[in-house]
């Protein structure tokens, strides 16, 4: 007796029943693990966003400190007349700088720099060891060549410039020497005058991140990169500031998905990587993009690219899945117990069921992509054979129906965009092409023209000879106009006896005039229809972009007005929309 697919599926379902316990355990394990990972992902993203807000707040606090120092009257007085500033004034400002450093242990230096004398430092207080020290006037340096000076001086009062985070190589900078530093500067201005100088605070990046990271669990790893992906903060300090040592250590080499974040194509994201040193150490990281000010280049175009950093917090996957290990061991025992049975049943089911089904699947996909009717197991006498025969009949009918639908759709699409009598594009197509031509001309330069053409004495022809002759005249007119213009130009029927012509990519108005004169010359001769010669002229109106209008409808309106002026002057001429409160006419 031939076994049907119902019996075979019954045996397969019985096998699934035996495996139900093991599959339930596996499902429980995978779901528990997935829920735990998702919870960890949410926690990581929340922690990263909170850390980012705290970092942004710390930068804002530094900006407020710099802005406050720059707005002091004492600061303005010294910066305004650096050559005549008294020692007691500089000492008083140095005391304010000392107080600022003592109140903010994350600051390396506070300086007042002149806008003149090549950016000469006027007052400078550095952190040195556990204390602060004022640098003598004889050791003050010129800093005009540093970005935090020449980029900050053009700013308005109250604005702040943030430098790129880098290693400080400025000689004599005491505790800041060879340390990761962020320079925060703001111009010193008096009223609307140009900048007199600027106040610069050098921020200890490692100290800031150490204080912010103190509240994070110890197993979390912190990452910070510049806008190109170079590591600035990394669990392994040897991976940071590689560009300062002539090498590049990029975050996208470890976390490939972060590339989209660097390019601004993605929002805050989660990414996985293996940061192991000789052994596997997979981690899951959450990364966000934080703005770090804008290059204040007065010549830069609006919307120039802002600088930013990428902040990330990562957690080892081993920490995330720790709670599922006991459940995992139990699940493994269940899976091993039933694996032999599963293999035997899988082989049996694959041999009996999957071979014909795979064949049908391949033919279904082929029919879907190529619309080709393939070979199916129609000779089988079981349910699969019945299914194959049904599908074979169905795909034959579908192919026939699709052919009819394609032909009908093509006809309707052509009718929707073209005049049924002349075959020319209709009004909607012309307006669409005109709008695209305007955009192209606006981008590439040059000009374009719209010719509005009205047939003179067409109504008399219709009344005298009938609509059949009128239709022949319209068809001949369309052919004549298309033969007159270039292939890149567009001739369309506007309605009734009115036609419009789009002349693209022109350099001068006289090109449009030449086309109009050619049309007048051709229509000055009788048109030969099937039965008689028809004497008929045309009235043409011309408008130019961008001289006469800036959008499609207005440009057509201008050409229409010019055409009516030509028609008002007894027709068989063209008019160009121009000065003197209206179009100028030319025969």
C-alpha positions as CSV (number, residue, x, y, z in Angstrom):
1,X,0.0,0.0,0.0
2,X,1.3,3.4,-1.0
3,X,1.8,5.6,2.0
4,X,0.3,9.1,1.8
5,X,1.8,12.3,3.2
6,X,-0.7,12.3,6.0
7,X,0.8,9.1,7.4
8,X,4.3,10.4,7.0
9,X,3.5,13.6,8.7
10,X,1.8,11.6,11.5
11,X,5.0,9.7,12.1
12,X,7.0,13.0,12.1
13,X,4.6,14.7,14.5
14,X,4.9,11.7,16.9
15,X,8.6,12.2,16.8
16,X,8.2,15.9,17.6
17,X,6.0,14.9,20.6
18,X,8.9,12.8,22.0
19,X,11.2,15.7,21.6
20,X,8.7,18.2,23.2
21,X,10.4,18.1,26.6
22,X,13.9,18.8,25.2
23,X,12.7,21.5,22.9
24,X,10.8,23.2,25.7
25,X,14.0,23.3,27.8
26,X,15.9,24.6,24.8
27,X,13.3,27.2,24.2
28,X,13.3,28.3,27.8
29,X,17.1,28.6,27.8
30,X,17.2,30.6,24.6
31,X,14.4,32.9,25.6
32,X,15.9,33.5,29.1
33,X,19.3,34.2,27.6
34,X,17.8,36.6,25.0
35,X,15.7,38.4,27.6
36,X,18.8,38.8,29.8
37,X,20.9,40.1,26.8
38,X,18.1,42.6,25.9
39,X,17.9,43.8,29.4
40,X,21.7,44.2,29.5
41,X,21.5,46.1,26.1
42,X,18.9,48.5,27.5
43,X,21.0,49.0,30.7
44,X,24.1,49.6,28.6
45,X,22.5,52.1,26.4
46,X,20.9,53.9,29.3
47,X,24.3,54.0,31.1
48,X,26.0,55.3,28.0
49,X,23.4,58.0,27.5
50,X,23.6,59.1,31.2
51,X,27.4,59.1,31.0
52,X,27.2,61.2,27.8
53,X,24.9,63.7,29.5
54,X,27.3,63.9,32.5
55,X,30.3,64.4,30.1
56,X,28.4,67.1,28.2
57,X,27.5,68.8,31.5
58,X,31.2,68.7,32.5
59,X,32.2,70.3,29.2
60,X,29.5,73.0,29.7
61,X,30.8,73.7,33.2
62,X,34.3,74.2,31.8
63,X,32.8,76.5,29.0
64,X,31.0,78.5,31.7
65,X,34.2,78.9,33.7
66,X,36.1,80.1,30.6
67,X,33.3,82.5,29.6
68,X,33.2,83.9,33.2
69,X,36.9,84.6,33.2
70,X,36.8,86.2,29.8
71,X,34.0,88.6,30.9
72,X,35.9,89.9,33.9
73,X,36.6,93.7,33.7
74,X,40.1,92.9,35.0
75,X,40.7,90.5,32.1
76,X,39.4,93.0,29.6
77,X,41.6,95.7,31.0
78,X,44.8,93.7,30.8
79,X,43.9,92.4,27.3
80,X,43.1,95.9,26.0
81,X,46.5,97.4,26.9
82,X,48.9,94.5,27.4
83,X,52.0,96.7,27.2
84,X,50.9,99.0,29.9
85,X,49.1,96.6,32.2
86,X,50.3,96.9,35.8
87,X,51.9,94.1,37.7
88,X,49.2,94.3,40.4
89,X,46.5,93.8,37.8
90,X,48.2,90.7,36.5
91,X,48.8,89.4,40.0
92,X,45.1,89.9,40.8
93,X,44.1,88.0,37.6
94,X,46.7,85.3,38.5
95,X,45.0,84.9,41.9
96,X,41.7,84.3,40.1
97,X,43.4,81.7,38.0
98,X,44.9,80.0,41.1
99,X,41.5,79.9,42.7
100,X,40.0,78.4,39.5
101,X,42.6,75.6,39.5
102,X,42.2,74.9,43.2
103,X,38.4,74.6,42.8
104,X,38.7,72.4,39.7
105,X,41.3,69.7,40.0
106,X,40.5,68.6,36.4
107,X,42.1,71.8,35.0
108,X,45.8,71.8,33.9
109,X,46.2,75.4,33.0
110,X,44.4,78.8,32.9
111,X,45.9,81.4,30.5
112,X,45.1,84.9,29.2
113,X,46.5,85.2,25.7
114,X,46.8,88.5,23.7
115,X,45.3,88.9,20.3
116,X,48.5,90.7,19.2
117,X,52.2,90.0,19.6
118,X,51.7,86.6,17.9
119,X,49.4,85.4,20.6
120,X,51.7,86.2,23.5
121,X,50.6,84.8,26.9
122,X,49.9,87.7,29.3
123,X,49.1,85.7,32.4
124,X,49.4,82.0,32.9
125,X,48.9,79.7,35.9
126,X,49.8,76.0,35.6
127,X,49.1,73.0,37.8
128,X,52.4,71.5,39.0
129,X,52.3,68.3,41.1
130,X,49.8,69.0,44.0
131,X,49.9,72.8,43.7
132,X,49.7,75.6,41.2
133,X,52.3,77.9,39.9
134,X,52.3,81.2,38.0
135,X,54.6,81.2,35.1
136,X,57.0,84.3,35.1
137,X,56.6,86.9,32.4
138,X,60.0,85.9,31.0
139,X,58.8,82.4,30.3
140,X,55.5,83.3,28.6
141,X,55.2,82.0,25.1
142,X,53.6,82.9,21.8
143,X,50.6,80.7,20.9
144,X,49.1,82.3,17.8
145,X,49.8,79.1,15.7
146,X,47.6,76.9,17.9
147,X,44.0,76.2,16.8
148,X,42.6,77.1,20.2
149,X,44.0,80.6,19.6
150,X,43.5,81.4,15.9
151,X,40.1,79.6,15.8
152,X,38.7,81.3,18.9
153,X,39.7,84.9,18.1
154,X,37.1,85.3,15.3
155,X,34.3,84.3,17.7
156,X,31.9,86.7,19.2
157,X,31.9,87.5,22.9
158,X,30.4,84.7,25.0
159,X,31.1,82.0,22.4
160,X,33.4,79.1,23.3
161,X,35.8,77.1,21.2
162,X,36.5,73.4,22.0
163,X,39.7,72.0,20.6
164,X,40.2,68.4,19.5
165,X,41.3,66.1,22.3
166,X,45.0,65.3,21.9
167,X,48.4,64.9,23.6
168,X,49.7,68.2,24.9
169,X,53.3,68.6,23.6
170,X,53.7,72.3,24.6
171,X,57.0,72.7,26.3
172,X,56.9,74.1,29.9
173,X,53.3,73.1,30.4
174,X,54.2,71.4,33.8
175,X,51.6,68.7,34.7
176,X,49.9,69.0,31.3
177,X,53.0,67.9,29.4
178,X,52.4,64.7,27.3
179,X,48.9,64.3,28.8
180,X,45.5,64.0,27.0
181,X,44.1,67.5,26.9
182,X,41.1,69.4,25.8
183,X,41.6,73.2,25.4
184,X,38.5,75.4,26.0
185,X,38.9,79.0,24.9
186,X,36.7,82.1,24.7
187,X,37.5,85.6,23.2
188,X,37.9,88.7,25.4
189,X,35.9,91.5,23.8
190,X,34.9,95.0,24.7
191,X,31.6,96.0,23.2
192,X,31.4,95.3,19.5
193,X,35.1,95.7,18.9
194,X,37.4,92.9,17.7
195,X,38.7,90.4,20.1
196,X,41.4,91.7,22.5
197,X,42.6,88.3,23.4
198,X,41.2,85.1,24.8
199,X,41.1,83.0,28.0
200,X,42.2,79.3,27.6
201,X,41.5,76.5,30.1
202,X,43.3,73.2,29.5
203,X,41.3,70.3,30.8
204,X,42.8,67.0,32.1
205,X,40.8,64.5,30.0
206,X,42.0,61.5,32.0
207,X,40.9,63.2,35.3
208,X,37.5,64.0,33.9
209,X,36.8,60.5,32.7
210,X,38.2,59.0,35.9
211,X,35.8,61.0,38.0
212,X,32.8,60.2,35.8
213,X,33.7,56.5,35.6
214,X,34.0,56.2,39.4
215,X,30.2,55.6,39.6
216,X,30.2,52.8,37.0
217,X,30.6,49.1,37.9
218,X,34.2,47.9,37.7
219,X,33.6,45.3,34.9
220,X,32.3,48.0,32.5
221,X,34.8,49.2,29.9
222,X,34.9,52.8,28.7
223,X,35.7,53.9,25.1
224,X,36.0,57.4,23.5
225,X,37.1,58.1,20.0
226,X,37.5,61.2,17.8
227,X,35.4,61.9,14.7
228,X,37.7,59.6,12.6
229,X,37.5,56.7,15.0
230,X,40.9,57.0,16.7
231,X,40.8,55.8,20.3
232,X,41.2,58.5,22.9
233,X,40.0,56.4,25.9
234,X,40.4,52.6,25.9
235,X,40.7,49.9,28.6
236,X,44.2,49.3,27.2
237,X,46.0,52.6,27.4
238,X,48.4,51.4,24.7
239,X,45.6,51.6,22.2
240,X,45.0,55.3,22.7
241,X,46.3,58.2,20.7
242,X,47.9,56.0,18.1
243,X,47.9,58.9,15.6
244,X,50.3,60.7,18.0
245,X,52.7,57.9,17.5
246,X,52.5,57.5,13.8
247,X,49.9,54.7,13.8
248,X,46.1,54.4,13.6
249,X,44.1,52.3,16.1
250,X,40.5,52.7,15.0
251,X,37.3,51.7,16.8
252,X,35.8,50.5,13.5
253,X,38.5,47.8,13.3
254,X,37.1,46.3,16.6
255,X,33.4,47.4,16.3
256,X,32.6,47.4,12.6
257,X,29.0,48.6,13.1
258,X,30.3,51.9,14.6
259,X,31.4,53.0,11.1
260,X,27.8,54.0,10.4
261,X,27.7,56.1,13.6
262,X,31.0,57.9,12.6
263,X,29.5,58.7,9.2
264,X,26.2,60.0,10.7
265,X,24.1,57.3,9.0
266,X,22.9,55.6,12.2
267,X,21.6,56.6,15.6
268,X,23.0,55.3,18.9
269,X,23.7,51.6,18.4
270,X,24.8,48.4,20.0
271,X,27.8,46.5,18.6
272,X,29.8,43.4,19.5
273,X,33.5,42.8,19.3
274,X,36.3,40.5,20.5
275,X,38.9,42.5,22.4
276,X,40.8,39.5,23.6
277,X,44.6,39.6,23.9
278,X,45.4,36.0,22.8
279,X,42.1,34.5,23.9
280,X,38.4,35.2,23.1
281,X,36.9,38.1,25.1
282,X,33.7,39.1,23.4
283,X,32.0,42.3,24.7
284,X,28.8,44.0,24.0
285,X,29.0,47.8,23.7
286,X,26.6,50.7,23.4
287,X,27.8,53.8,21.5
288,X,26.5,57.3,21.1
289,X,27.7,60.3,19.2
290,X,28.4,63.6,21.2
291,X,28.9,67.0,19.6
292,X,32.2,68.7,20.4
293,X,31.7,72.2,19.1
294,X,32.2,73.4,15.5
295,X,35.3,74.7,13.7
296,X,34.5,78.5,13.7
297,X,35.8,79.2,10.2
298,X,34.2,82.4,8.9
299,X,34.7,81.3,5.3
300,X,33.1,77.9,5.9
301,X,29.8,77.3,4.2
302,X,26.6,77.1,6.4
303,X,26.0,73.6,7.8
304,X,29.7,72.7,7.8
305,X,30.5,69.5,9.5
306,X,30.6,69.7,13.3
307,X,33.2,67.9,15.3
308,X,32.1,65.2,17.6
309,X,33.3,62.3,19.7
310,X,31.9,58.7,19.9
311,X,31.4,57.5,23.5
312,X,30.9,53.9,24.3
313,X,30.5,51.6,27.3
314,X,31.0,47.9,26.9
315,X,30.3,44.9,29.1
316,X,31.9,41.4,28.7
317,X,29.3,38.9,27.4
318,X,30.5,36.5,30.1
319,X,29.1,38.9,32.7
320,X,25.8,39.2,30.8
321,X,25.1,35.4,30.5
322,X,26.5,34.3,33.9
323,X,23.0,33.7,35.2
324,X,22.0,31.4,32.4
325,X,24.9,28.9,32.7
326,X,23.2,26.5,35.0
327,X,20.1,26.5,32.8
328,X,22.5,26.0,29.8
329,X,24.0,22.9,31.3
330,X,20.6,21.3,31.9
331,X,19.5,22.1,28.4
332,X,22.7,20.5,26.9
333,X,21.9,17.3,28.8
334,X,18.4,17.2,27.4
335,X,19.6,17.9,23.9
336,X,22.3,15.2,24.0
337,X,19.7,12.6,25.3
338,X,17.5,13.1,22.3
339,X,20.0,14.1,19.6
340,X,20.4,10.5,18.2
341,X,16.6,10.2,17.8
342,X,16.4,13.6,16.2
343,X,19.1,12.7,13.6
344,X,17.4,9.5,12.6
345,X,14.0,11.2,12.2
346,X,15.6,14.1,10.4
347,X,17.1,11.8,7.8
348,X,13.9,9.9,7.4
349,X,11.8,13.0,7.0
350,X,14.3,14.7,4.6
351,X,14.3,11.6,2.3
352,X,10.5,11.3,2.1
353,X,9.4,14.9,2.2
354,X,12.0,17.4,1.3
355,X,13.1,16.1,-2.1
356,X,9.9,16.8,-3.9
357,X,9.2,19.9,-1.9
358,X,12.6,21.3,-2.6
359,X,12.0,20.6,-6.3
360,X,8.7,22.5,-6.1
361,X,10.3,25.3,-4.1
362,X,13.0,25.8,-6.8
363,X,10.4,25.9,-9.6
364,X,8.2,28.3,-7.6
365,X,11.1,30.7,-7.1
366,X,12.1,30.4,-10.7
367,X,8.6,31.1,-11.8
368,X,8.5,34.1,-9.5
369,X,11.7,35.6,-10.8
370,X,11.8,34.5,-14.5
371,X,8.1,33.7,-15.2
372,X,9.2,30.4,-16.6
373,X,7.1,27.2,-16.3
374,X,9.4,24.5,-15.0
375,X,9.2,20.7,-14.5
376,X,7.1,19.6,-11.5
377,X,6.5,16.2,-9.9
378,X,3.0,16.0,-11.5
379,X,3.4,12.2,-12.0
380,X,3.2,11.5,-8.3
381,X,0.0,9.9,-7.0
382,X,0.0,11.3,-3.5
383,X,-0.9,14.7,-2.1
384,X,2.4,16.2,-3.3
385,X,1.5,15.1,-6.8
386,X,-1.9,16.7,-6.5
387,X,-0.3,19.9,-5.2
388,X,2.2,19.9,-8.1
389,X,-0.6,19.5,-10.7
390,X,-2.6,22.2,-9.2
391,X,0.4,24.6,-9.1
392,X,1.3,23.7,-12.7
393,X,-2.2,24.7,-13.9
394,X,-2.1,27.8,-11.7
395,X,1.2,29.1,-13.0
396,X,0.1,28.6,-16.6
397,X,-3.0,30.7,-16.0
398,X,-1.0,33.3,-14.1
399,X,1.5,33.6,-16.9
400,X,-1.3,34.2,-19.4
401,X,-3.0,36.7,-17.1
402,X,0.2,38.6,-16.4
403,X,0.9,38.9,-20.1
404,X,-2.5,40.4,-20.7
405,X,-2.1,42.8,-17.7
406,X,1.3,44.0,-18.8
407,X,0.0,44.8,-22.3
408,X,-3.0,46.6,-20.8
409,X,-0.9,48.5,-18.3
410,X,1.5,49.7,-21.0
411,X,-1.4,50.9,-23.1
412,X,-3.0,52.8,-20.2
413,X,0.3,54.3,-19.1
414,X,0.9,55.6,-22.6
415,X,-2.7,57.0,-22.9
416,X,-2.4,58.7,-19.5
417,X,0.7,60.6,-20.6
418,X,0.1,61.3,-24.3
419,X,-2.5,62.9,-26.5
420,X,-4.5,60.2,-28.2
421,X,-4.8,62.1,-31.5
422,X,-1.3,63.4,-32.1
423,X,0.7,61.1,-29.9
424,X,2.4,64.1,-28.4
425,X,3.0,64.3,-24.6
426,X,0.0,65.9,-22.8
427,X,-0.1,68.9,-20.5
428,X,0.9,67.0,-17.3
429,X,4.0,65.4,-19.0
430,X,5.0,68.8,-20.4
431,X,4.8,70.5,-17.0
432,X,6.8,67.7,-15.4
433,X,9.5,67.9,-18.0
434,X,9.6,71.7,-17.7
435,X,10.0,71.6,-13.9
436,X,12.9,69.1,-14.3
437,X,14.4,71.3,-17.0
438,X,14.2,74.4,-14.7
439,X,16.0,72.5,-11.9
440,X,18.7,71.4,-14.3
441,X,19.2,74.9,-15.7
442,X,19.3,76.4,-12.2
443,X,22.0,73.9,-11.3
444,X,24.1,74.0,-14.5
445,X,23.5,77.5,-15.7
446,X,22.3,78.7,-19.1
447,X,18.6,79.3,-20.0
448,X,15.6,77.6,-21.6
449,X,12.5,78.8,-23.5
450,X,8.8,78.0,-23.7
451,X,7.0,78.6,-27.0
452,X,3.2,78.8,-26.8
453,X,1.8,78.1,-30.3
454,X,-1.8,78.7,-31.4
455,X,-3.1,77.8,-34.8
456,X,-4.5,80.7,-36.7
457,X,-7.9,80.2,-38.5
458,X,-8.2,76.6,-37.2
459,X,-11.8,77.1,-36.2
460,X,-12.7,78.3,-39.7
461,X,-11.0,75.1,-41.1
462,X,-13.1,72.9,-38.7
463,X,-16.3,74.8,-39.6
464,X,-15.6,74.7,-43.3
465,X,-14.2,71.2,-43.9
466,X,-15.3,69.3,-40.8
467,X,-13.6,67.8,-37.8
468,X,-12.0,65.0,-39.8
469,X,-9.9,67.5,-41.7
470,X,-9.2,69.4,-38.5
471,X,-7.9,66.3,-36.9
472,X,-5.6,65.7,-39.9
473,X,-4.3,69.3,-39.6
474,X,-3.5,68.7,-35.9
475,X,-1.6,65.5,-36.7
476,X,0.3,67.3,-39.5
477,X,1.1,70.2,-37.2
478,X,2.5,67.9,-34.5
479,X,4.8,66.2,-37.0
480,X,5.9,69.5,-38.4
481,X,6.8,70.9,-35.0
482,X,8.6,67.8,-33.9
483,X,10.7,67.9,-37.1
484,X,11.6,71.5,-36.4
485,X,13.1,71.1,-32.9
486,X,15.9,69.0,-31.5
487,X,15.5,65.5,-30.0
488,X,16.2,66.9,-26.5
489,X,13.3,69.4,-26.8
490,X,9.7,68.6,-26.0
491,X,6.6,69.3,-28.2
492,X,3.3,68.8,-26.4
493,X,-0.3,69.4,-27.1
494,X,-1.7,71.9,-24.6
495,X,-5.4,71.5,-25.7
496,X,-7.6,72.2,-28.7
497,X,-5.4,74.0,-31.3
498,X,-2.8,75.1,-28.8
499,X,0.7,73.5,-28.6
500,X,3.7,74.2,-26.3
501,X,7.4,73.6,-27.0
502,X,10.2,73.4,-24.4
503,X,13.7,74.3,-25.7
504,X,16.3,73.2,-23.2
505,X,20.0,73.9,-22.8
506,X,20.2,77.1,-24.7
507,X,22.8,79.8,-24.4
508,X,21.0,82.8,-26.0
509,X,17.5,84.1,-26.7
510,X,18.1,84.3,-30.4
511,X,18.1,80.4,-30.5
512,X,14.4,80.5,-29.5
513,X,13.7,83.2,-32.0
514,X,15.3,81.1,-34.7
515,X,13.0,78.2,-33.9
516,X,10.0,80.5,-34.0
517,X,11.0,82.0,-37.3
518,X,11.5,78.5,-38.8
519,X,8.0,77.5,-37.6
520,X,6.5,80.7,-39.1
521,X,8.2,79.9,-42.4
522,X,7.0,76.3,-42.5
523,X,3.4,77.3,-41.6
524,X,3.4,80.1,-44.2
525,X,3.0,77.3,-46.8
526,X,-0.2,75.4,-47.1
527,X,-0.5,72.1,-45.3
528,X,-1.3,69.1,-47.5
529,X,-4.0,66.8,-46.0
530,X,-5.4,63.7,-47.7
531,X,-8.0,65.7,-49.7
532,X,-7.0,69.4,-49.9
533,X,-4.4,72.1,-49.1
534,X,-5.0,74.0,-46.0
535,X,-3.8,77.6,-45.6
536,X,-3.1,78.2,-42.0
537,X,-0.6,80.3,-39.9
538,X,0.5,80.2,-36.3
539,X,0.8,82.7,-33.5
540,X,3.8,82.1,-31.2
541,X,4.6,83.5,-27.7
542,X,8.0,83.0,-26.2
543,X,9.1,83.3,-22.5
544,X,12.6,82.7,-21.2
545,X,13.9,81.2,-18.0
546,X,15.2,82.7,-15.7
547,X,14.6,86.1,-17.2
548,X,10.8,86.1,-17.3
549,X,9.8,83.6,-14.6
550,X,11.2,81.2,-12.0
551,X,8.6,78.4,-12.0
552,X,6.8,76.3,-14.7
553,X,3.3,77.7,-14.4
554,X,4.4,81.3,-14.5
555,X,6.8,80.6,-17.4
556,X,3.9,79.1,-19.4
557,X,1.6,82.0,-18.5
558,X,4.2,84.5,-19.8
559,X,4.5,82.6,-23.1
560,X,0.6,82.5,-23.3
561,X,0.5,86.2,-22.8
562,X,3.1,86.8,-25.5
563,X,1.1,84.5,-27.9
564,X,-2.1,86.4,-27.3
565,X,-0.3,89.7,-28.2
566,X,1.0,88.1,-31.4
567,X,-2.6,86.9,-32.2
568,X,-3.9,90.3,-31.4
569,X,-1.6,91.8,-34.0
570,X,-3.3,89.7,-36.7
571,X,-1.3,86.5,-36.1
572,X,1.2,84.7,-38.2
573,X,4.0,86.1,-36.1
574,X,5.8,85.6,-32.8
575,X,6.2,87.7,-29.7
576,X,8.8,87.5,-27.0
577,X,7.8,88.4,-23.5
578,X,10.0,91.4,-22.6
579,X,10.2,95.0,-21.3
580,X,8.1,98.0,-21.8
581,X,5.2,96.6,-19.7
582,X,4.7,93.7,-22.0
583,X,6.1,91.5,-24.8
584,X,7.9,92.8,-27.7
585,X,6.8,91.5,-31.1
586,X,8.7,90.4,-34.1
587,X,7.2,89.3,-37.4
